[in-house]
Every structure is written in structure tokens, then in C-alpha cells.
Amino acid sequence: MKGFWCGVAAMGFAVLFNAPTRALLAIFLCAFVAGLIKFSIFNPIVGGGIILASALAATAVGFASIPVSHWRHVPPVVIGIPAVIPLIPGSFAYRTILGLINFIYNTEVEVLTRMVHNGLMTLFIILVLALGVTLPMLLFRIESVKNFRLSTFFKKGQ
């Protein structure tokens, strides 16, 4: 169910960013898959942390956005960026700012440690989201699957 709502949120951001209408279904599907991956790994039964779950979900979106963008005739960024926006950790960022405000009035070490912890979690999650989406595009160095040749990826002497 959370995957569905990730897809809906991604479509909302895509509309907000004026993404082409032909890309909305692809954005929904990529965000849906990203939500499924993130919340499946973050499930207590699996036991994965939120940073690992976000990294794997963003990497899946990054790899999926290349062929899907060819299918919908848009750049991979148009698919990838809105699909990972629902994965941004708003609660950690909110708790960081709230901790900063509390630290102004209550200078206890515990308040500072919670604030720094939440801030670092926000930073690392946003970092893995950015790396996960851009890494496949940097690895293949292509704007679209149209230019992708497997033989050029495995050149001799490199």
C-alpha cells in the first residue's frame, strides 16, 4: 500500500514540475517499485535500515529510469527525480529543526545528540538518494538507451 502512495506522491511532484503527461505512468511505476523496495527492506522482519533501504530503492529507480525513459521518450532525469522525491526523509529533517529550536531553550547534551543524529540521518539518506539515481547514468554515460552499446561499455584496455 505504501508503494502505491509513493507513486501517487511522485505523480504529484511530476505534475508540479511540469513533466510531460506521457511520462506520468512511468514515474508512477518507478516510484511504486521504489516504495515497495524501500518499505520491504525497512520491514522489521527483513531488518534492513532506512539508509540501506533508501539506497537500494534509489538505485533501482536509477537503473530503471534509463530504459523506461527511452520507452516514454524523455530524459532519464524526468523519470528518476520525481520517483525518488517521496523517499526523502521529511520526519528526520523535521525532528532536526525541532531539536535545534529545543536546543536554543534547553541546552542539554541529550537534545543536542538527538538533533545531530536526526540531521546526519537526513544527510545520509539524501546522499544515497542522489547517488542512487545518478550513479547508473554516470556509469553508462548516456542520456538515453538509444545510444547504449554493450560493446562500448566493455572496451578492451580499460
Salt bridges, closest charged atoms under 4 A:
GLU110 OE2 - ARG114 NH2 3.49
